[in-house]
Amino acid sequence: MNGTGILNSSLARKYMNIILPLFIGSVLAYLDRLNIAYAALTMNEDLGFTAKVFGMGAGILFWGYVLFEVPGTLIAHKWSPRKWIARIMITWGLSCALMAFIQNEMQFYILRFLIGAAEASFYPVCYAVIIPRWFNVKERATAISIMLTSLLVSNIIGSPLAGMLLDLSWMGLKGWQMLFLIEGGIAFIFGLIIPFWLADWPKDVRWLSEDEKKVLAEQYEREDQIKSSAKNYTVWEALRDKEVLKLCLIYFMWITGFWGFGFWMPTILKSVSGWSNASIGWLIVIPMTLALIGFIVNGISSSRTGEKRWHVALPMFIGAIGMGLGSVVTHPILSFVLVCITAIGVYVGMGVWWTYPTSFLSGAAAAGAVSLINSVGNLGGWTGPYLVGFLKDLTGTFTWAYLYLAFSLAAAGLLILTLRKKLPTDHMAVLPTYGSKPKTGTDQL
C-alpha cells in the first residue's frame, strides 16, 4: 500500500482523535473568555464594580498570557503536550469556578490574572507542537481552520447559554455565579478526560497501523530536515528573527481590530438599531455562522493551492472595509450587514495564519516563536477594546474608534503581503511512497 493510500485512510481518524479534542478544548477556552462579558450584566452591580474596575480585570487576563505563553509552550514541547493541555484545562477550570465566590476587586484581579496564566500556551501548543506531528504542510491549513471554527461555535452557543444561566438561581447562588461554576466545572472535567484521548506522537496510538505510523514519522522528520537545511534556528534565534518579529506586529494589529470588534460589536449595534438585547444575541448567530463557513472554505483553498499570504490578507481587507463603512452607517439593516462582512474579515484567515510560522520553523524554535506571536497579539486583546472605550469617551461617538480599528486591520493586511512568498516547505514531498518517487507539494494537491 503506498503512502497516499495510507495517509488518506488515517485522515478521518486523525480528525476524530486529534482535532476533535482540541476543538472541544478551544470551545471551552473561548467560552471562558466570553463568560465575563455576560456575567458583567449582573455581577458588576452585585459587587459594586465600576466600568474602570471591570475593564482592568478583563484586561489582566491577557497579561497572564504574555508572561507564561513562551515558557509553557516550551515545557509542552519537551515534556508531553497532551499532559500539558490537561494541566491547562484543569487549572483554568478551577480558577474559573473560583470566580463565582469573588467579593471584591482585588480577588477579581487576582483570579482573572490566574485564569490567563493557567490558560496561557493552549493555542501555541496546538499550532506548533501537536498539529505538526500529525498533519503535513498540505493538510495543516485545513486542520487548523476546522479546529478554530471552535471560536465561532463558542459565539453561536455562548450567548444563549449565558443568557439562560444568568436568569437562573440555585441554592443561594446567583446566575453569574452559576455561569462561572458550570463552565469552569466542564473545563475541569474535560481536562481529566483529554490525556486519555490525545496522544503525544503517532507511535503512541493503537488506532494507526504500523505502516501509518511509519508514514507520519518519516513525514515529520523530512519536514524538519528541510526546514533545518534552509536555516537551523535555535529558540533564541527564532525569537529575534525579523520575520517572527514582523509576525508579532501583524498579529498585534489584527487582534487589536479582532477584539475591538468582538467586545464592542453588540453595544454599537444596539446603539444604532435600538433592538433588544435578546434580538441582538440571536442575530449575532448569523455573522458567526457566515464566518464559520468562510473559515472552512478559506482553509481548504489554502491547503489545495499552497498559497498563504492572500488567504490571510484578503480577509483583513474585507474586515477593514466592513469596519470603516460601519463607522458612518446609521441604518440598522445596513449596519448589521456590515457586521456580517466585518466578522467574515476578522475571523476567516486565522486558520491559514497559524500555518505560516511552522512552515519555516520547527521543534522548540516553532514552539517559542508561535508563543511569542500569540503573546504580543494578545496585548492587542487589551489595546483594541480599551481604545474603543477611550475614543468613545473622548469624542462622544464610535466613529473614530471604528476608523482606527479599520486602519489597524488594513495595515495588518498590507504587512502580510510583505512576508516572504517562498517558504522552505513549499515544494517538499508531503506524502512518502514506497517504491516510487515522492510527489511534491505542487504535484500532490
C-alpha beads as a LAMMPS data file, in Angstrom:
LAMMPS data file: protein, C-alpha beads

445 atoms
444 bonds

1 atom types
1 bond types

-500.0 500.0 xlo xhi
-500.0 500.0 ylo yhi
-500.0 500.0 zlo zhi

Masses

1 110.0

Atoms # bond

1 1 1 0.000 0.000 0.000
2 1 1 1.542 3.357 -0.960
3 1 1 1.889 6.426 1.278
4 1 1 -1.058 8.233 -0.297
5 1 1 -3.458 5.404 0.464
6 1 1 -2.146 5.017 3.978
7 1 1 -2.478 8.697 4.799
8 1 1 -5.922 9.039 3.260
9 1 1 -7.164 6.043 5.247
10 1 1 -5.949 7.575 8.511
11 1 1 -7.075 11.177 7.881
12 1 1 -10.559 10.746 9.359
13 1 1 -9.105 9.097 12.452
14 1 1 -6.653 11.966 12.881
15 1 1 -9.540 14.433 12.830
16 1 1 -11.519 12.344 15.332
17 1 1 -8.669 11.724 17.763
18 1 1 -6.569 14.889 17.407
19 1 1 -8.627 17.774 16.023
20 1 1 -11.896 16.951 17.831
21 1 1 -10.464 17.040 21.383
22 1 1 -8.551 20.235 20.536
23 1 1 -11.766 21.677 19.063
24 1 1 -13.703 20.942 22.271
25 1 1 -10.915 22.398 24.399
26 1 1 -10.914 25.537 22.252
27 1 1 -14.700 25.905 22.573
28 1 1 -14.333 25.792 26.355
29 1 1 -11.405 28.226 26.273
30 1 1 -13.322 30.755 24.210
31 1 1 -16.462 30.348 26.339
32 1 1 -14.226 31.199 29.280
33 1 1 -13.293 34.472 27.567
34 1 1 -16.907 35.240 26.700
35 1 1 -18.457 34.477 30.087
36 1 1 -17.017 37.542 31.803
37 1 1 -18.762 39.844 29.331
38 1 1 -22.148 38.267 30.072
39 1 1 -21.545 37.913 33.818
40 1 1 -20.876 41.653 33.918
41 1 1 -24.525 42.330 33.107
42 1 1 -25.407 41.450 36.726
43 1 1 -22.092 40.824 38.517
44 1 1 -20.887 44.424 38.346
45 1 1 -23.998 45.718 40.048
46 1 1 -23.973 42.958 42.687
47 1 1 -20.337 43.596 43.611
48 1 1 -20.326 47.347 43.040
49 1 1 -17.707 47.216 40.279
50 1 1 -17.256 50.355 38.206
51 1 1 -16.553 50.205 34.469
52 1 1 -12.904 51.002 35.238
53 1 1 -12.623 48.091 37.695
54 1 1 -14.281 45.701 35.266
55 1 1 -12.105 46.863 32.357
56 1 1 -8.944 46.381 34.402
57 1 1 -9.963 42.890 35.493
58 1 1 -10.934 41.852 31.974
59 1 1 -7.594 43.073 30.581
60 1 1 -5.414 41.464 33.254
61 1 1 -6.240 38.073 31.715
62 1 1 -4.052 38.895 28.706
63 1 1 -1.068 39.805 30.888
64 1 1 -1.188 36.295 32.294
65 1 1 -0.915 35.076 28.721
66 1 1 2.058 37.276 27.930
67 1 1 4.119 36.150 30.922
68 1 1 3.541 32.401 30.639
69 1 1 2.904 31.722 26.946
70 1 1 6.503 31.072 25.812
71 1 1 7.727 29.001 28.791
72 1 1 4.511 26.960 28.816
73 1 1 4.814 26.000 25.149
74 1 1 8.478 25.053 25.530
75 1 1 7.617 22.839 28.506
76 1 1 4.910 21.107 26.458
77 1 1 7.332 20.552 23.562
78 1 1 9.990 18.968 25.799
79 1 1 7.645 17.106 28.140
80 1 1 4.208 15.994 26.962
81 1 1 1.744 18.197 25.027
82 1 1 -1.287 16.088 25.986
83 1 1 -0.435 16.244 29.691
84 1 1 0.259 19.967 29.415
85 1 1 -3.110 20.568 27.737
86 1 1 -4.732 18.574 30.543
87 1 1 -2.911 20.686 33.155
88 1 1 -4.061 23.867 31.397
89 1 1 -7.708 22.837 31.370
90 1 1 -7.768 21.602 34.975
91 1 1 -6.140 24.743 36.411
92 1 1 -8.162 27.188 34.307
93 1 1 -11.346 25.285 35.146
94 1 1 -10.621 25.601 38.854
95 1 1 -9.709 29.296 38.530
96 1 1 -12.855 29.994 36.519
97 1 1 -15.050 28.205 39.088
98 1 1 -13.493 30.235 41.916
99 1 1 -14.697 33.392 40.152
100 1 1 -18.165 32.505 41.480
101 1 1 -17.015 33.404 45.004
102 1 1 -15.219 36.733 44.495
103 1 1 -16.318 39.541 46.792
104 1 1 -14.034 42.471 45.971
105 1 1 -11.976 43.932 43.159
106 1 1 -8.616 42.561 44.370
107 1 1 -9.961 38.997 44.298
108 1 1 -11.344 39.777 40.845
109 1 1 -7.956 40.966 39.583
110 1 1 -6.050 38.027 41.066
111 1 1 -8.350 35.357 39.666
112 1 1 -8.521 36.955 36.214
113 1 1 -4.733 37.031 36.094
114 1 1 -4.576 33.390 37.256
115 1 1 -7.051 32.333 34.556
116 1 1 -4.840 33.946 31.908
117 1 1 -1.717 32.354 33.388
118 1 1 -3.420 28.952 33.569
119 1 1 -4.756 29.090 30.008
120 1 1 -1.530 30.533 28.532
121 1 1 0.080 28.384 25.815
122 1 1 -3.062 26.357 24.962
123 1 1 -3.246 27.602 21.375
124 1 1 0.528 27.707 20.661
125 1 1 0.829 24.113 21.868
126 1 1 -1.952 23.139 19.457
127 1 1 -0.496 25.072 16.481
128 1 1 3.229 24.475 16.932
129 1 1 3.574 21.203 18.851
130 1 1 0.582 18.903 18.370
131 1 1 -0.798 19.535 14.869
132 1 1 2.581 19.481 13.006
133 1 1 3.206 15.980 14.389
134 1 1 0.017 14.667 12.823
135 1 1 -0.735 16.799 9.730
136 1 1 1.615 17.576 6.853
137 1 1 2.119 21.024 5.336
138 1 1 -0.664 20.475 2.798
139 1 1 -3.207 19.312 5.380
140 1 1 -2.323 21.800 8.100
141 1 1 -4.288 24.859 6.943
142 1 1 -7.492 22.829 6.731
143 1 1 -6.853 21.094 10.064
144 1 1 -6.181 24.335 11.957
145 1 1 -9.076 26.113 10.255
146 1 1 -11.500 23.357 11.261
147 1 1 -10.151 23.388 14.809
148 1 1 -10.555 27.174 15.024
149 1 1 -14.156 27.131 13.880
150 1 1 -14.496 26.494 17.613
151 1 1 -14.182 30.269 18.116
152 1 1 -17.345 30.777 16.107
153 1 1 -19.165 27.822 17.621
154 1 1 -18.419 29.334 21.043
155 1 1 -20.063 32.567 19.938
156 1 1 -23.043 30.729 18.475
157 1 1 -23.769 28.687 21.613
158 1 1 -22.272 31.020 24.226
159 1 1 -24.783 33.858 24.003
160 1 1 -27.987 31.844 24.586
161 1 1 -26.242 29.642 27.180
162 1 1 -25.063 32.646 29.185
163 1 1 -28.435 34.348 28.866
164 1 1 -30.201 31.276 30.176
165 1 1 -27.832 30.812 33.128
166 1 1 -27.995 34.460 34.168
167 1 1 -31.737 34.128 34.679
168 1 1 -31.361 31.116 36.998
169 1 1 -30.555 30.806 40.693
170 1 1 -29.828 27.723 42.778
171 1 1 -29.053 27.157 46.466
172 1 1 -28.448 30.835 47.045
173 1 1 -26.147 31.205 44.038
174 1 1 -26.915 33.968 41.555
175 1 1 -26.924 33.479 37.799
176 1 1 -23.449 34.909 37.173
177 1 1 -22.026 32.651 39.893
178 1 1 -23.606 29.595 38.284
179 1 1 -22.174 30.682 34.922
180 1 1 -18.624 30.557 36.291
181 1 1 -19.188 27.333 38.248
182 1 1 -20.745 25.390 35.384
183 1 1 -18.305 26.488 32.667
184 1 1 -15.317 26.079 34.985
185 1 1 -16.544 22.653 36.060
186 1 1 -16.940 21.467 32.472
187 1 1 -13.366 22.584 31.638
188 1 1 -12.043 20.775 34.744
189 1 1 -13.810 17.525 33.852
190 1 1 -12.656 17.662 30.225
191 1 1 -9.107 18.247 31.489
192 1 1 -9.303 14.880 33.237
193 1 1 -10.525 13.191 30.025
194 1 1 -8.223 14.705 27.399
195 1 1 -4.940 12.893 28.294
196 1 1 -6.706 9.590 27.593
197 1 1 -7.976 10.861 24.223
198 1 1 -4.990 12.767 22.827
199 1 1 -1.572 11.232 22.181
200 1 1 1.847 12.874 22.062
201 1 1 3.109 11.046 18.956
202 1 1 1.647 8.787 16.261
203 1 1 3.780 5.910 17.582
204 1 1 1.830 6.001 20.856
205 1 1 -1.634 5.167 19.460
206 1 1 -3.433 1.928 18.646
207 1 1 -5.770 3.402 16.031
208 1 1 -2.975 3.613 13.425
209 1 1 -1.302 0.683 11.731
210 1 1 2.464 0.297 11.872
211 1 1 2.686 1.447 8.238
212 1 1 0.609 4.544 9.013
213 1 1 2.827 5.378 11.986
214 1 1 5.897 4.992 9.776
215 1 1 4.467 7.334 7.129
216 1 1 3.697 10.046 9.697
217 1 1 7.087 9.702 11.411
218 1 1 9.008 9.910 8.117
219 1 1 6.892 12.850 7.004
220 1 1 7.573 14.810 10.223
221 1 1 11.296 14.056 10.159
222 1 1 11.641 15.033 6.493
223 1 1 9.844 18.348 7.056
224 1 1 12.140 19.075 9.995
225 1 1 15.203 18.302 7.856
226 1 1 14.027 20.580 5.030
227 1 1 13.489 23.493 7.412
228 1 1 16.820 22.901 9.128
229 1 1 18.650 22.760 5.796
230 1 1 17.216 26.199 4.925
231 1 1 18.148 27.600 8.349
232 1 1 18.568 25.747 11.626
233 1 1 17.028 28.101 14.197
234 1 1 17.663 27.923 17.916
235 1 1 14.878 29.136 20.195
236 1 1 16.619 32.469 20.795
237 1 1 17.355 32.953 17.098
238 1 1 13.677 32.327 16.315
239 1 1 12.554 34.859 18.933
240 1 1 14.874 37.517 17.418
241 1 1 14.200 36.660 13.774
242 1 1 12.957 39.628 11.697
243 1 1 10.194 37.555 10.115
244 1 1 8.975 36.407 13.537
245 1 1 9.021 39.984 14.869
246 1 1 7.052 41.113 11.816
247 1 1 4.519 38.362 12.508
248 1 1 4.238 39.692 16.077
249 1 1 3.440 43.193 14.802
250 1 1 0.920 41.899 12.258
251 1 1 -0.880 39.790 14.830
252 1 1 -0.960 42.648 17.351
253 1 1 -2.674 44.903 14.804
254 1 1 -5.016 42.106 13.740
255 1 1 -6.066 41.222 17.308
256 1 1 -6.491 44.911 18.151
257 1 1 -9.208 45.007 15.483
258 1 1 -10.454 41.497 16.302
259 1 1 -11.187 42.100 19.983
260 1 1 -12.116 45.744 19.480
261 1 1 -14.844 44.450 17.178
262 1 1 -15.728 41.442 19.320
263 1 1 -16.175 43.187 22.665
264 1 1 -17.942 46.302 21.372
265 1 1 -19.945 44.996 18.418
266 1 1 -23.147 44.176 20.374
267 1 1 -23.066 47.556 22.130
268 1 1 -22.537 49.509 18.931
269 1 1 -25.155 47.518 17.030
270 1 1 -27.660 48.178 19.789
271 1 1 -26.875 51.899 19.834
272 1 1 -27.516 52.095 16.080
273 1 1 -30.572 49.846 15.911
274 1 1 -32.294 50.151 19.255
275 1 1 -33.027 46.407 19.086
276 1 1 -33.462 44.427 22.310
277 1 1 -30.639 42.518 23.980
278 1 1 -32.333 39.209 23.153
279 1 1 -32.716 40.143 19.488
280 1 1 -29.081 41.166 19.173
281 1 1 -27.956 37.999 20.972
282 1 1 -29.721 35.783 18.462
283 1 1 -28.813 37.926 15.444
284 1 1 -25.111 37.544 16.258
285 1 1 -25.510 33.875 15.308
286 1 1 -25.858 34.950 11.640
287 1 1 -22.448 36.665 11.141
288 1 1 -20.752 33.950 13.187
289 1 1 -22.279 31.223 11.018
290 1 1 -21.204 33.018 7.831
291 1 1 -17.690 33.417 9.222
292 1 1 -17.642 29.725 10.170
293 1 1 -18.405 28.731 6.578
294 1 1 -15.763 31.157 5.284
295 1 1 -13.262 29.767 7.797
296 1 1 -13.545 26.245 6.397
297 1 1 -13.628 27.307 2.724
298 1 1 -10.551 29.510 3.158
299 1 1 -8.597 26.765 4.905
300 1 1 -9.436 24.167 2.259
301 1 1 -8.498 26.622 -0.511
302 1 1 -5.120 27.323 1.066
303 1 1 -4.439 23.615 1.566
304 1 1 -5.327 22.935 -2.083
305 1 1 -3.243 25.726 -3.598
306 1 1 -0.461 26.042 -1.037
307 1 1 -0.905 29.858 -1.039
308 1 1 -0.911 31.564 2.371
309 1 1 -0.414 35.338 2.168
310 1 1 -3.514 36.326 0.181
311 1 1 -5.633 33.819 2.091
312 1 1 -4.909 35.891 5.212
313 1 1 -4.513 39.402 3.762
314 1 1 -7.718 39.438 1.706
315 1 1 -9.946 38.733 4.727
316 1 1 -8.135 41.551 6.562
317 1 1 -9.036 43.990 3.779
318 1 1 -12.647 42.772 3.821
319 1 1 -12.786 43.307 7.579
320 1 1 -11.289 46.795 7.220
321 1 1 -13.909 47.749 4.624
322 1 1 -16.735 46.482 6.821
323 1 1 -15.361 48.252 9.883
324 1 1 -14.666 51.513 8.035
325 1 1 -18.117 51.726 6.446
326 1 1 -19.683 50.672 9.730
327 1 1 -18.324 53.840 11.320
328 1 1 -20.570 56.063 9.194
329 1 1 -23.676 53.895 8.572
330 1 1 -26.701 54.549 10.795
331 1 1 -29.366 52.399 9.120
332 1 1 -29.938 49.294 11.305
333 1 1 -30.120 46.759 8.469
334 1 1 -27.054 48.150 6.666
335 1 1 -25.208 48.254 9.968
336 1 1 -25.993 44.585 10.545
337 1 1 -24.855 43.673 7.011
338 1 1 -21.541 45.412 7.708
339 1 1 -21.247 43.495 10.984
340 1 1 -21.534 40.287 8.930
341 1 1 -18.861 41.480 6.491
342 1 1 -16.529 42.513 9.316
343 1 1 -16.994 39.197 11.138
344 1 1 -16.021 37.304 7.992
345 1 1 -12.956 39.519 7.606
346 1 1 -11.568 39.289 11.129
347 1 1 -12.111 35.538 11.526
348 1 1 -11.626 33.527 8.337
349 1 1 -7.870 33.975 7.844
350 1 1 -6.966 32.680 11.306
351 1 1 -6.518 29.019 10.392
352 1 1 -4.184 29.739 7.471
353 1 1 -2.286 32.337 9.516
354 1 1 -1.088 29.818 12.084
355 1 1 0.425 27.571 9.413
356 1 1 2.901 30.295 8.421
357 1 1 5.334 30.154 11.399
358 1 1 5.556 26.357 11.235
359 1 1 6.345 26.497 7.509
360 1 1 9.879 27.738 8.251
361 1 1 10.330 26.867 11.942
362 1 1 10.182 23.517 13.698
363 1 1 10.605 21.948 17.119
364 1 1 11.384 24.198 20.077
365 1 1 12.037 27.183 17.769
366 1 1 8.500 26.939 16.363
367 1 1 7.023 26.464 19.822
368 1 1 8.807 29.555 21.175
369 1 1 8.082 31.742 18.144
370 1 1 4.373 30.858 17.967
371 1 1 4.081 31.576 21.683
372 1 1 5.757 34.965 21.259
373 1 1 3.488 35.873 18.321
374 1 1 0.404 34.863 20.289
375 1 1 1.602 36.742 23.390
376 1 1 2.182 40.017 21.534
377 1 1 -1.104 39.571 19.708
378 1 1 -2.943 39.124 22.989
379 1 1 -1.754 42.570 24.052
380 1 1 -3.969 43.746 21.211
381 1 1 -6.785 41.994 23.058
382 1 1 -6.408 44.651 25.731
383 1 1 -5.477 47.539 23.407
384 1 1 -8.422 47.280 20.977
385 1 1 -11.291 47.282 23.480
386 1 1 -9.573 49.922 25.627
387 1 1 -9.008 52.280 22.692
388 1 1 -12.613 51.907 21.552
389 1 1 -13.812 52.964 25.000
390 1 1 -11.234 55.752 25.266
391 1 1 -12.099 57.249 21.869
392 1 1 -15.810 56.920 22.560
393 1 1 -15.437 58.881 25.819
394 1 1 -13.165 61.426 24.127
395 1 1 -15.310 62.095 21.043
396 1 1 -18.781 61.009 22.147
397 1 1 -19.104 58.709 19.128
398 1 1 -17.862 55.305 17.973
399 1 1 -16.907 56.693 14.541
400 1 1 -13.241 57.416 15.231
401 1 1 -12.860 54.202 17.202
402 1 1 -14.135 52.097 14.308
403 1 1 -11.963 54.019 11.841
404 1 1 -8.934 53.224 13.980
405 1 1 -9.837 49.527 14.063
406 1 1 -10.323 49.568 10.279
407 1 1 -6.884 51.144 9.858
408 1 1 -5.357 48.504 12.143
409 1 1 -6.859 45.653 10.079
410 1 1 -5.845 47.220 6.755
411 1 1 -2.284 47.763 7.979
412 1 1 -2.114 44.141 9.123
413 1 1 -3.265 43.018 5.664
414 1 1 -0.632 45.113 3.903
415 1 1 2.120 43.821 6.180
416 1 1 1.046 40.236 5.494
417 1 1 1.787 40.805 1.811
418 1 1 5.371 41.782 2.703
419 1 1 6.044 38.353 4.179
420 1 1 8.299 36.157 2.094
421 1 1 6.422 34.362 -0.644
422 1 1 8.663 31.324 -0.955
423 1 1 8.983 29.083 2.096
424 1 1 11.218 26.047 2.724
425 1 1 8.273 23.634 2.766
426 1 1 6.584 24.896 -0.415
427 1 1 7.894 22.086 -2.605
428 1 1 8.607 19.375 -0.073
429 1 1 7.387 15.844 -0.736
430 1 1 4.403 15.769 1.561
431 1 1 3.475 12.115 1.163
432 1 1 6.196 9.456 1.105
433 1 1 5.528 6.465 -1.136
434 1 1 7.086 3.053 -1.219
435 1 1 8.914 2.073 -4.381
436 1 1 8.176 5.299 -6.246
437 1 1 9.307 8.883 -6.361
438 1 1 7.597 11.079 -3.750
439 1 1 5.247 13.720 -5.080
440 1 1 5.975 17.302 -4.222
441 1 1 3.630 19.874 -2.751
442 1 1 2.837 21.199 -6.234
443 1 1 2.258 17.717 -7.663
444 1 1 0.144 16.298 -4.873
445 1 1 -2.734 18.651 -4.126

Bonds

1 1 1 2
2 1 2 3
3 1 3 4
4 1 4 5
5 1 5 6
6 1 6 7
7 1 7 8
8 1 8 9
9 1 9 10
10 1 10 11
11 1 11 12
12 1 12 13
13 1 13 14
14 1 14 15
15 1 15 16
16 1 16 17
17 1 17 18
18 1 18 19
19 1 19 20
20 1 20 21
21 1 21 22
22 1 22 23
23 1 23 24
24 1 24 25
25 1 25 26
26 1 26 27
27 1 27 28
28 1 28 29
29 1 29 30
30 1 30 31
31 1 31 32
32 1 32 33
33 1 33 34
34 1 34 35
35 1 35 36
36 1 36 37
37 1 37 38
38 1 38 39
39 1 39 40
40 1 40 41
41 1 41 42
42 1 42 43
43 1 43 44
44 1 44 45
45 1 45 46
46 1 46 47
47 1 47 48
48 1 48 49
49 1 49 50
50 1 50 51
51 1 51 52
52 1 52 53
53 1 53 54
54 1 54 55
55 1 55 56
56 1 56 57
57 1 57 58
58 1 58 59
59 1 59 60
60 1 60 61
61 1 61 62
62 1 62 63
63 1 63 64
64 1 64 65
65 1 65 66
66 1 66 67
67 1 67 68
68 1 68 69
69 1 69 70
70 1 70 71
71 1 71 72
72 1 72 73
73 1 73 74
74 1 74 75
75 1 75 76
76 1 76 77
77 1 77 78
78 1 78 79
79 1 79 80
80 1 80 81
81 1 81 82
82 1 82 83
83 1 83 84
84 1 84 85
85 1 85 86
86 1 86 87
87 1 87 88
88 1 88 89
89 1 89 90
90 1 90 91
91 1 91 92
92 1 92 93
93 1 93 94
94 1 94 95
95 1 95 96
96 1 96 97
97 1 97 98
98 1 98 99
99 1 99 100
100 1 100 101
101 1 101 102
102 1 102 103
103 1 103 104
104 1 104 105
105 1 105 106
106 1 106 107
107 1 107 108
108 1 108 109
109 1 109 110
110 1 110 111
111 1 111 112
112 1 112 113
113 1 113 114
114 1 114 115
115 1 115 116
116 1 116 117
117 1 117 118
118 1 118 119
119 1 119 120
120 1 120 121
121 1 121 122
122 1 122 123
123 1 123 124
124 1 124 125
125 1 125 126
126 1 126 127
127 1 127 128
128 1 128 129
129 1 129 130
130 1 130 131
131 1 131 132
132 1 132 133
133 1 133 134
134 1 134 135
135 1 135 136
136 1 136 137
137 1 137 138
138 1 138 139
139 1 139 140
140 1 140 141
141 1 141 142
142 1 142 143
143 1 143 144
144 1 144 145
145 1 145 146
146 1 146 147
147 1 147 148
148 1 148 149
149 1 149 150
150 1 150 151
151 1 151 152
152 1 152 153
153 1 153 154
154 1 154 155
155 1 155 156
156 1 156 157
157 1 157 158
158 1 158 159
159 1 159 160
160 1 160 161
161 1 161 162
162 1 162 163
163 1 163 164
164 1 164 165
165 1 165 166
166 1 166 167
167 1 167 168
168 1 168 169
169 1 169 170
170 1 170 171
171 1 171 172
172 1 172 173
173 1 173 174
174 1 174 175
175 1 175 176
176 1 176 177
177 1 177 178
178 1 178 179
179 1 179 180
180 1 180 181
181 1 181 182
182 1 182 183
183 1 183 184
184 1 184 185
185 1 185 186
186 1 186 187
187 1 187 188
188 1 188 189
189 1 189 190
190 1 190 191
191 1 191 192
192 1 192 193
193 1 193 194
194 1 194 195
195 1 195 196
196 1 196 197
197 1 197 198
198 1 198 199
199 1 199 200
200 1 200 201
201 1 201 202
202 1 202 203
203 1 203 204
204 1 204 205
205 1 205 206
206 1 206 207
207 1 207 208
208 1 208 209
209 1 209 210
210 1 210 211
211 1 211 212
212 1 212 213
213 1 213 214
214 1 214 215
215 1 215 216
216 1 216 217
217 1 217 218
218 1 218 219
219 1 219 220
220 1 220 221
221 1 221 222
222 1 222 223
223 1 223 224
224 1 224 225
225 1 225 226
226 1 226 227
227 1 227 228
228 1 228 229
229 1 229 230
230 1 230 231
231 1 231 232
232 1 232 233
233 1 233 234
234 1 234 235
235 1 235 236
236 1 236 237
237 1 237 238
238 1 238 239
239 1 239 240
240 1 240 241
241 1 241 242
242 1 242 243
243 1 243 244
244 1 244 245
245 1 245 246
246 1 246 247
247 1 247 248
248 1 248 249
249 1 249 250
250 1 250 251
251 1 251 252
252 1 252 253
253 1 253 254
254 1 254 255
255 1 255 256
256 1 256 257
257 1 257 258
258 1 258 259
259 1 259 260
260 1 260 261
261 1 261 262
262 1 262 263
263 1 263 264
264 1 264 265
265 1 265 266
266 1 266 267
267 1 267 268
268 1 268 269
269 1 269 270
270 1 270 271
271 1 271 272
272 1 272 273
273 1 273 274
274 1 274 275
275 1 275 276
276 1 276 277
277 1 277 278
278 1 278 279
279 1 279 280
280 1 280 281
281 1 281 282
282 1 282 283
283 1 283 284
284 1 284 285
285 1 285 286
286 1 286 287
287 1 287 288
288 1 288 289
289 1 289 290
290 1 290 291
291 1 291 292
292 1 292 293
293 1 293 294
294 1 294 295
295 1 295 296
296 1 296 297
297 1 297 298
298 1 298 299
299 1 299 300
300 1 300 301
301 1 301 302
302 1 302 303
303 1 303 304
304 1 304 305
305 1 305 306
306 1 306 307
307 1 307 308
308 1 308 309
309 1 309 310
310 1 310 311
311 1 311 312
312 1 312 313
313 1 313 314
314 1 314 315
315 1 315 316
316 1 316 317
317 1 317 318
318 1 318 319
319 1 319 320
320 1 320 321
321 1 321 322
322 1 322 323
323 1 323 324
324 1 324 325
325 1 325 326
326 1 326 327
327 1 327 328
328 1 328 329
329 1 329 330
330 1 330 331
331 1 331 332
332 1 332 333
333 1 333 334
334 1 334 335
335 1 335 336
336 1 336 337
337 1 337 338
338 1 338 339
339 1 339 340
340 1 340 341
341 1 341 342
342 1 342 343
343 1 343 344
344 1 344 345
345 1 345 346
346 1 346 347
347 1 347 348
348 1 348 349
349 1 349 350
350 1 350 351
351 1 351 352
352 1 352 353
353 1 353 354
354 1 354 355
355 1 355 356
356 1 356 357
357 1 357 358
358 1 358 359
359 1 359 360
360 1 360 361
361 1 361 362
362 1 362 363
363 1 363 364
364 1 364 365
365 1 365 366
366 1 366 367
367 1 367 368
368 1 368 369
369 1 369 370
370 1 370 371
371 1 371 372
372 1 372 373
373 1 373 374
374 1 374 375
375 1 375 376
376 1 376 377
377 1 377 378
378 1 378 379
379 1 379 380
380 1 380 381
381 1 381 382
382 1 382 383
383 1 383 384
384 1 384 385
385 1 385 386
386 1 386 387
387 1 387 388
388 1 388 389
389 1 389 390
390 1 390 391
391 1 391 392
392 1 392 393
393 1 393 394
394 1 394 395
395 1 395 396
396 1 396 397
397 1 397 398
398 1 398 399
399 1 399 400
400 1 400 401
401 1 401 402
402 1 402 403
403 1 403 404
404 1 404 405
405 1 405 406
406 1 406 407
407 1 407 408
408 1 408 409
409 1 409 410
410 1 410 411
411 1 411 412
412 1 412 413
413 1 413 414
414 1 414 415
415 1 415 416
416 1 416 417
417 1 417 418
418 1 418 419
419 1 419 420
420 1 420 421
421 1 421 422
422 1 422 423
423 1 423 424
424 1 424 425
425 1 425 426
426 1 426 427
427 1 427 428
428 1 428 429
429 1 429 430
430 1 430 431
431 1 431 432
432 1 432 433
433 1 433 434
434 1 434 435
435 1 435 436
436 1 436 437
437 1 437 438
438 1 438 439
439 1 439 440
440 1 440 441
441 1 441 442
442 1 442 443
443 1 443 444
444 1 444 445
